[in-house]
């Protein structure tokens, strides 16, 4: 009996230390994984949150763009969750090697949670 109570207390303590697994956190984490992956040219990491049917095309496009495009900064400036979807605004600072002019673009992204 005492062991059972000790186990329950210990399990509750460990669970209290775990990060919350909310949908908003999952969408924020996915958006961050994608945008940081694109920013640092870690396309395989970014592709982990792209739907499987679109991954090969995504990787081919990113490899082609990376020949001339440099993203120097990315920042998620807004994230609005709507149930299974989220609207994300991301500010990118970038330039093309062929031009050298630094530009800033705010991209609108629509995220959709599929499956789990």
C-alpha positions in Angstrom: 0.0 0.0 0.0 2.8 2.5 0.9 4.6 1.6 -2.3 1.5 2.3 -4.3 1.1 5.8 -2.7 4.8 6.5 -3.2 4.5 5.5 -6.9 1.5 7.8 -7.4 3.2 10.7 -5.8 6.4 10.1 -7.8 4.4 9.8 -11.1 2.5 13.0 -10.4 5.8 14.9 -9.7 7.3 13.7 -12.9 4.2 14.6 -14.9 4.1 18.1 -13.4 7.6 18.7 -14.8 6.7 17.7 -18.4 6.0 20.5 -20.9 2.3 21.0 -21.9 1.4 19.1 -25.1 -1.3 21.5 -26.3 -2.3 22.0 -29.9 -1.0 25.6 -29.9 2.4 24.4 -28.7 2.5 21.7 -31.4 1.7 24.2 -34.1 4.2 26.8 -32.8 6.8 24.1 -32.6 6.1 22.9 -36.2 6.2 26.4 -37.6 9.4 27.1 -35.7 11.0 23.8 -37.0 10.1 24.7 -40.6 11.2 28.3 -40.6 14.4 27.7 -38.7 15.2 24.8 -41.1 14.6 27.0 -44.1 16.6 29.9 -42.5 19.7 27.7 -41.8 19.4 25.6 -45.0 18.5 22.5 -42.9 16.0 21.5 -45.5 15.7 17.9 -44.2 14.7 19.2 -40.8 12.2 21.6 -42.3 10.7 18.8 -44.4 9.8 16.8 -41.3 6.7 19.1 -40.9 5.8 19.1 -44.6 3.1 16.6 -45.7 4.9 13.4 -46.9 3.4 13.6 -50.4 5.0 17.1 -50.8 8.4 16.5 -49.2 10.4 15.5 -52.3 9.1 18.5 -54.3 9.8 20.8 -51.3 13.4 19.5 -51.0 14.1 19.9 -54.8 12.7 23.5 -54.7 14.8 24.5 -51.7 18.0 23.0 -53.1 17.4 25.0 -56.3 16.6 28.3 -54.4 19.6 27.8 -52.1 22.0 28.3 -55.0 21.4 32.1 -55.0 19.1 32.9 -52.0 20.4 33.7 -48.5 18.1 34.2 -45.6 19.8 36.1 -42.9 17.0 36.2 -40.4 13.5 34.7 -39.8 11.1 35.7 -37.0 7.6 34.5 -36.3 5.8 37.7 -35.7 2.2 36.3 -35.3 0.5 33.0 -34.8 -3.2 32.7 -34.7 -4.7 29.2 -34.0 -8.1 28.2 -35.3 -8.7 24.7 -34.1 -6.8 22.3 -36.5 -5.3 25.3 -38.5 -3.1 28.2 -37.7 -2.2 31.4 -39.6 1.4 32.3 -39.1 3.2 35.5 -40.2 7.0 35.2 -40.6 9.3 38.1 -41.3 12.3 37.1 -43.4 15.4 39.2 -44.1 17.1 37.9 -47.3 19.2 38.7 -50.3 20.3 37.0 -53.6 24.0 36.5 -54.2 23.4 37.7 -57.7 22.0 41.1 -56.5 23.4 41.8 -53.1 20.4 43.9 -52.0 19.0 43.1 -48.6 15.2 42.8 -48.5 12.6 42.1 -45.9 9.4 40.1 -46.6 6.5 39.1 -44.4 5.2 35.7 -45.5 1.8 34.5 -44.6 1.6 30.7 -43.9 -1.4 28.5 -43.3 -0.7 25.5 -41.1 -3.0 22.5 -40.8 -2.6 19.7 -38.3 -3.1 16.3 -40.0 -3.5 13.1 -38.0 -2.0 13.2 -34.5 
